[in-house]
Every structure is written in C-alpha cells, then in structure tokens.
C-alpha cells in the first residue's frame, strides 16, 4: 500500500486493456485517491481531534 501511495508501485486499476482508465483520475495518487484520502483525514480528525497543550498564563 505504501508503494502505491508513494507512486512507486504499479496502480491497480479496473477496466478494459484496450481503453485503460486515466491515471490522473484513477488510482491511489489520482484525483479520486486524493479525494478519498482527504475524506479519511477529515473523518479521523473529527473522531479524534488533536489535543492542544495548555498555554501558560502571563503574569504582570
């Protein structure tokens, strides 16, 4: 999976060999892959938000 995300491995695409899908749209590094990764990141950030460290209070 890491090789597909890094773009080093051959993408697994479904379709006709005579008319293969466009790699810009399909595949892990294509438009659809980026949209799916963005949706997954949004879901993860909403489920488990990043806790911020408490800020020190300035005293005068």
C-alpha positions as CSV (number, residue, x, y, z in Angstrom):
1,X,0.0,0.0,0.0
2,X,2.8,2.4,0.8
3,X,4.3,1.9,-2.6
4,X,1.0,2.8,-4.2
5,X,0.7,6.0,-2.2
6,X,4.3,6.9,-2.9
7,X,3.7,6.3,-6.6
8,X,6.4,3.7,-6.8
9,X,4.3,0.7,-7.4
10,X,2.0,-0.1,-10.3
11,X,-1.5,1.1,-9.6
12,X,-4.3,-1.5,-9.6
13,X,-6.9,-0.3,-12.0
14,X,-10.0,-2.0,-13.2
15,X,-11.1,-1.6,-16.7
16,X,-10.5,-2.6,-20.3
17,X,-7.0,-3.1,-21.5
18,X,-7.9,-1.6,-24.8
19,X,-9.0,1.6,-23.1
20,X,-7.4,1.9,-19.7
21,X,-8.6,4.5,-17.2
22,X,-6.8,7.8,-16.9
23,X,-4.1,7.7,-14.2
24,X,-4.7,11.3,-13.3
25,X,-8.3,10.5,-12.3
26,X,-8.0,6.9,-11.1
27,X,-5.6,5.2,-8.8
28,X,-4.2,5.9,-5.3
29,X,-2.3,9.0,-6.5
30,X,-5.0,10.2,-8.9
31,X,-7.8,12.7,-8.2
32,X,-10.1,10.0,-6.8
33,X,-7.3,8.8,-4.5
34,X,-6.7,12.3,-3.2
35,X,-10.4,12.9,-2.5
36,X,-10.6,9.6,-0.6
37,X,-7.6,10.4,1.5
38,X,-9.0,13.9,2.3
39,X,-12.3,12.4,3.4
40,X,-10.5,9.8,5.5
41,X,-8.3,12.6,7.1
42,X,-11.4,14.7,7.8
43,X,-13.2,11.7,9.4
44,X,-10.2,10.9,11.6
45,X,-9.7,14.5,12.7
46,X,-13.4,14.8,13.6
47,X,-13.4,11.4,15.5
48,X,-10.1,12.0,17.4
49,X,-9.3,15.7,17.5
50,X,-5.8,16.9,18.3
51,X,-5.5,18.0,21.9
52,X,-3.7,21.3,22.3
53,X,-1.2,21.8,25.1
54,X,-2.3,24.2,27.7
55,X,-0.8,27.7,27.3
56,X,0.9,29.3,30.3
57,X,-0.9,32.3,31.7
58,X,1.2,35.5,31.6
59,X,1.5,37.3,34.9
60,X,2.2,41.1,35.1
